[in-house]
Amino acid sequence: MPIYLDKGELEKAIACEPYINLPADSYNNFAWGQSGGDLTMPVKDIDFVTKVSKRSLDILEAKRKECYTPDYNGKFNMFADTYAILLYKQGKYEEAFKYQSGVKALNGLDAGGKERYLAMLDKLKSKDEVKAYIEDEISKVNTSPAFLSKLKEVYIEKKLPLAEYDAIKQKTDLLAKENKSKDLLSKFGSATAYDFTLKNMEGKEIKLSDYKGKIVVLDFWATWCGPCKASFPKMQDLVTKYKGKDVAFLFVNTWENGKEDEIFKNVTGYIAEKKFDFNVIFDSKQEVVTNYKIEAIPTRIVIDKNGSILAYDNSNTNIAELIEEQLK
């Protein structure tokens, strides 16, 4: 199926569905990878990719009508988010907002999804509604630079007192910092990144502590993980953008099935085929993924120059923002 999708042959891909495990997931993984995962990156052959994305939702809906589908909400949230991104890029803002609102109704919006919802809301609704949504999220300590930037725009446009906005921002920044510290301690037990030594594709030993003085991004992934691979084009953009700067990306291959030599062959072959410029390291004994308490992949952990954990997430939405803040 992926071969036909790469060639733009949807009908042939559809013909393969009876022989494919989880075809809807395959369609969404392809569409998500092509979407760029945000509202700004251009999409090649966007009409075709949008049709592929819609196919994932159609299959999911048909399955729901046929039988009880316990994972329906989770699947819908992923598939609808992808489809909404593509519709938005086609300029179909109302339809995009309808699907993103569906994800919101199921409490399925992650940090990136909330920013996309805000962008769609801003296209269609009044400034008062935009302001109300931002303030509601801020009251739950769910915010980001994009939220605060948009709130400031609203204050300026509506000629509201900027001193009031400044007070909101100061309070929000302080609460976000406190909650972030609590969350990291709850997750990892310590803000200090766990040190490790693993071999990379060239057989060189890579020790995390050797990168002290650099910002480090750990990307936990596996060759069987569709969302991991779908995120790689955007990760490659980040690797390229920060090449030669005090930033290191370590792609931690883990949770693979098979013998070590087979895993090595599969991983190196995949990276070479896709021409990714990644420093892949092998967590063959799964010690690193265990010590970092990783529960699902992809997971990315950002570590500052002093070896302290800054953030962790299952998307790469805010990685560039975190890096830029640390490079200032």
C-alpha positions as CSV (number, residue, x, y, z in Angstrom):
1,M,0.0,0.0,0.0
2,P,2.7,2.6,0.9
3,I,4.3,2.1,-2.5
4,Y,1.0,2.9,-4.3
5,L,0.5,6.0,-2.1
6,D,4.0,7.2,-2.9
7,K,3.1,7.0,-6.6
8,G,-0.3,8.7,-6.1
9,E,-2.3,5.6,-7.0
10,L,-5.1,5.6,-4.5
11,E,-7.3,3.1,-6.3
12,K,-4.6,0.5,-6.3
13,A,-4.0,1.2,-2.6
14,I,-7.7,0.7,-1.9
15,A,-7.6,-2.6,-3.7
16,C,-4.9,-3.7,-1.2
17,E,-7.0,-2.9,1.9
18,P,-8.3,-6.5,2.4
19,Y,-4.7,-7.7,2.7
20,I,-3.4,-5.0,5.0
21,N,-3.6,-4.9,8.7
22,L,-5.1,-1.6,9.9
23,P,-5.4,0.1,6.5
24,A,-6.9,3.3,8.0
25,D,-3.8,3.7,10.1
26,S,-1.6,3.3,7.0
27,Y,-3.5,6.0,5.2
28,N,-3.3,8.4,8.2
29,N,0.4,7.7,8.7
30,F,1.0,8.6,5.0
31,A,-1.2,11.7,5.2
32,W,0.3,12.9,8.5
33,G,3.8,12.6,7.2
34,Q,2.9,14.6,4.1
35,S,1.0,17.2,6.0
36,G,4.1,18.4,7.9
37,G,2.2,18.2,11.2
38,D,1.4,22.0,11.2
39,L,-0.5,24.7,9.4
40,T,2.4,26.3,7.6
41,M,4.5,23.7,5.7
42,P,3.5,23.3,2.1
43,V,2.2,20.0,0.9
44,K,3.0,18.4,-2.4
45,D,-0.1,17.2,-4.3
46,I,-2.3,18.4,-1.4
47,D,-5.6,17.3,-3.1
48,F,-4.3,13.7,-3.4
49,V,-3.0,13.7,0.2
50,T,-6.4,15.1,1.5
51,K,-8.2,12.3,-0.3
52,V,-6.0,9.7,1.4
53,S,-6.6,11.3,4.8
54,K,-10.4,11.3,4.2
55,R,-10.1,7.6,3.3
56,S,-8.8,6.9,6.8
57,L,-11.8,8.5,8.4
58,D,-14.2,6.8,6.0
59,I,-12.8,3.4,7.0
60,L,-13.0,4.2,10.7
61,E,-16.6,5.4,10.4
62,A,-17.6,2.2,8.5
63,K,-16.0,0.1,11.2
64,R,-17.8,2.0,13.9
65,K,-21.2,1.4,12.2
66,E,-20.4,-2.4,11.8
67,C,-19.3,-3.1,15.4
68,Y,-18.3,-1.8,18.7
69,T,-14.9,0.0,18.3
70,P,-13.3,0.6,21.7
71,D,-10.4,2.7,20.2
72,Y,-12.7,4.8,18.0
73,N,-12.1,8.1,19.9
74,G,-8.4,7.9,19.9
75,K,-8.3,7.0,16.2
76,F,-10.8,9.7,15.3
77,N,-8.7,12.3,17.1
78,M,-5.6,11.4,15.2
79,F,-7.2,11.0,11.8
80,A,-9.4,14.1,12.1
81,D,-6.5,16.3,13.2
82,T,-4.6,15.2,10.1
83,Y,-7.6,15.9,7.9
84,A,-8.2,19.3,9.4
85,I,-4.7,20.4,8.8
86,L,-5.0,19.5,5.1
87,L,-8.4,21.1,4.7
88,Y,-7.0,24.3,6.3
89,K,-4.1,24.3,3.8
90,Q,-6.7,24.0,1.0
91,G,-8.4,27.1,2.4
92,K,-11.5,25.1,3.5
93,Y,-11.5,26.7,6.9
94,E,-15.1,26.0,8.0
95,E,-14.7,22.3,7.2
96,A,-11.3,22.1,8.9
97,F,-12.8,23.8,12.0
98,K,-15.6,21.3,12.1
99,Y,-13.2,18.3,12.3
100,Q,-10.9,20.1,14.7
101,S,-13.9,20.9,16.9
102,G,-14.8,17.2,16.8
103,V,-11.4,16.4,18.2
104,K,-11.8,19.1,20.9
105,A,-15.2,17.7,21.9
106,L,-13.5,14.4,22.6
107,N,-10.8,16.1,24.7
108,G,-8.3,14.9,22.0
109,L,-6.4,18.1,21.4
110,D,-2.7,18.0,22.4
111,A,-0.6,21.2,22.7
112,G,-0.2,21.4,18.9
113,G,-3.8,20.6,18.3
114,K,-4.9,23.4,20.5
115,E,-2.7,25.9,18.6
116,R,-4.3,24.6,15.3
117,Y,-7.8,25.0,16.8
118,L,-6.9,28.5,17.8
119,A,-5.7,29.4,14.3
120,M,-8.9,28.0,12.8
121,L,-11.1,29.8,15.4
122,D,-9.3,33.0,14.5
123,K,-10.2,32.5,10.8
124,L,-13.9,32.1,11.4
125,K,-15.0,33.6,14.7
126,S,-15.0,37.0,16.4
127,K,-12.1,38.4,18.4
128,D,-14.2,38.1,21.5
129,E,-14.6,34.4,20.9
130,V,-10.9,34.0,20.3
131,K,-10.1,35.9,23.4
132,A,-12.5,33.8,25.5
133,Y,-11.0,30.6,24.2
134,I,-7.4,31.7,25.0
135,E,-8.5,32.9,28.5
136,D,-10.2,29.6,29.2
137,E,-7.1,27.7,28.2
138,I,-4.9,30.0,30.3
139,S,-7.2,29.4,33.3
140,K,-6.3,25.7,33.0
141,V,-2.6,26.6,32.6
142,N,-2.7,25.4,29.0
143,T,-0.8,28.0,27.1
144,S,2.1,28.6,24.7
145,P,3.9,31.5,23.0
146,A,1.4,31.3,20.1
147,F,-1.6,31.7,22.6
148,L,0.0,34.7,24.3
149,S,1.0,36.3,21.0
150,K,-2.5,36.0,19.6
151,L,-4.0,37.3,22.9
152,K,-1.7,40.4,22.6
153,E,-2.9,40.9,19.0
154,V,-6.5,40.9,20.3
155,Y,-5.7,43.4,23.0
156,I,-4.1,45.7,20.5
157,E,-6.9,45.4,17.9
158,K,-9.7,45.9,20.5
159,K,-7.6,48.7,22.1
160,L,-7.7,47.0,25.5
161,P,-5.2,48.0,28.3
162,L,-1.9,46.4,27.5
163,A,-1.0,46.6,31.2
164,E,-3.8,44.0,31.7
165,Y,-2.3,41.7,29.1
166,D,1.2,42.1,30.7
167,A,-0.2,41.0,34.0
168,I,-1.9,38.0,32.5
169,K,1.3,37.0,30.7
170,Q,3.5,37.4,33.8
171,K,1.1,35.3,35.9
172,T,0.8,32.7,33.1
173,D,4.5,32.4,32.6
174,L,5.1,31.9,36.4
175,L,2.3,29.2,36.7
176,A,3.5,27.4,33.6
177,K,7.0,27.3,34.9
178,E,5.9,25.9,38.3
179,N,3.6,23.3,36.7
180,K,6.2,22.2,34.2
181,S,8.7,21.6,37.0
182,K,6.2,19.6,39.0
183,D,5.3,17.6,35.9
184,L,8.9,16.8,35.1
185,L,9.6,15.7,38.7
186,S,6.5,13.5,38.7
187,K,7.5,11.9,35.4
188,F,11.2,11.4,35.8
189,G,11.8,11.7,39.5
190,S,14.6,14.2,38.9
191,A,15.2,17.1,36.5
192,T,18.7,15.7,35.7
193,A,18.8,13.6,32.5
194,Y,19.7,10.0,33.0
195,D,23.2,9.4,31.5
196,F,23.8,6.4,29.1
197,T,26.2,5.0,26.6
198,L,24.9,3.4,23.4
199,K,26.5,2.6,20.0
200,N,25.4,4.4,16.8
201,M,25.2,3.1,13.3
202,E,28.9,3.5,12.8
203,G,29.7,1.5,15.9
204,K,30.8,4.5,17.8
205,E,29.9,4.8,21.5
206,I,27.7,7.8,22.2
207,K,27.6,9.0,25.8
208,L,24.9,11.5,26.7
209,S,27.1,13.4,29.2
210,D,29.6,14.0,26.5
211,Y,27.1,16.5,25.0
212,K,27.1,18.7,28.0
213,G,27.2,22.3,26.7
214,K,24.8,21.4,23.9
215,I,21.0,21.2,23.8
216,V,20.1,17.6,23.2
217,V,16.9,16.2,21.6
218,L,16.3,12.5,22.3
219,D,13.8,11.0,19.8
220,F,12.6,7.5,20.8
221,W,11.4,5.5,17.8
222,A,11.2,2.1,16.1
223,T,10.9,0.9,12.4
224,W,7.4,-0.5,13.0
225,C,6.1,2.8,14.4
226,G,4.2,4.6,11.6
227,P,3.8,8.0,13.5
228,C,7.6,7.9,14.3
229,K,8.5,7.6,10.7
230,A,5.8,10.1,9.6
231,S,7.5,12.7,11.9
232,F,10.9,12.2,10.4
233,P,10.8,14.7,7.5
234,K,10.0,17.5,10.0
235,M,12.8,16.2,12.3
236,Q,15.2,16.2,9.4
237,D,14.3,19.9,8.8
238,L,15.3,20.6,12.4
239,V,18.5,18.6,12.1
240,T,19.4,20.5,9.0
241,K,18.4,23.9,10.6
242,Y,20.6,23.4,13.6
243,K,23.6,21.7,12.1
244,G,26.8,23.4,13.2
245,K,25.1,25.0,16.3
246,D,25.1,23.8,19.9
247,V,22.3,21.4,19.3
248,A,22.5,17.6,19.0
249,F,19.8,15.1,17.9
250,L,20.0,11.5,19.1
251,F,17.5,9.1,17.5
252,V,17.1,6.3,20.1
253,N,16.0,3.1,18.3
254,T,14.2,0.9,20.8
255,W,11.4,-1.7,21.2
256,E,12.4,-3.5,18.0
257,N,11.6,-7.2,17.4
258,G,14.3,-9.6,16.2
259,K,18.0,-10.3,16.6
260,E,20.4,-7.4,17.0
261,D,22.0,-8.0,13.6
262,E,18.6,-8.0,11.9
263,I,17.5,-4.9,13.7
264,F,20.8,-3.2,12.7
265,K,20.3,-4.1,9.1
266,N,16.7,-2.9,9.0
267,V,17.4,0.4,10.7
268,T,20.5,1.3,8.7
269,G,18.7,0.3,5.5
270,Y,15.7,2.4,6.3
271,I,17.8,5.5,7.2
272,A,19.9,5.1,4.1
273,E,16.9,4.6,1.8
274,K,15.2,7.8,3.1
275,K,18.5,9.7,3.1
276,F,18.0,11.0,6.7
277,D,21.0,12.7,8.3
278,F,20.3,11.1,11.7
279,N,22.6,10.0,14.5
280,V,20.8,6.8,15.3
281,I,21.8,5.0,18.5
282,F,20.6,1.5,19.5
283,D,18.8,0.8,22.8
284,S,19.0,-2.9,22.2
285,K,18.6,-3.9,25.9
286,Q,15.8,-1.3,26.3
287,E,17.5,0.1,29.3
288,V,17.3,3.8,28.2
289,V,13.6,3.7,27.2
290,T,12.9,2.0,30.6
291,N,15.0,4.5,32.7
292,Y,13.3,7.4,30.9
293,K,9.9,5.9,31.7
294,I,8.8,6.1,28.1
295,E,5.2,4.8,27.7
296,A,4.7,5.3,24.0
297,I,6.6,6.2,20.9
298,P,7.4,8.6,19.3
299,T,8.5,10.4,22.4
300,R,10.9,13.3,22.3
301,I,12.9,14.7,25.3
302,V,14.7,18.0,25.2
303,I,17.7,18.4,27.5
304,D,19.4,21.8,28.2
305,K,23.1,22.6,28.0
306,N,23.5,21.7,31.7
307,G,22.0,18.2,31.4
308,S,18.6,19.1,32.8
309,I,15.3,17.9,31.2
310,L,13.4,20.8,29.7
311,A,10.4,19.0,28.2
312,Y,9.0,15.8,26.8
313,D,6.2,15.2,24.3
314,N,4.8,12.9,21.7
315,S,5.0,15.5,19.0
316,N,7.6,17.8,17.7
317,T,5.4,20.9,17.7
318,N,7.4,23.1,20.1
319,I,10.9,21.7,19.7
320,A,12.1,24.6,17.6
321,E,10.7,27.1,20.1
322,L,12.4,25.4,23.0
323,I,15.7,25.3,21.1
324,E,15.5,29.0,20.2
325,E,14.8,30.0,23.8
326,Q,17.9,28.1,24.9
327,L,20.1,29.5,22.2
328,K,19.4,33.1,23.2
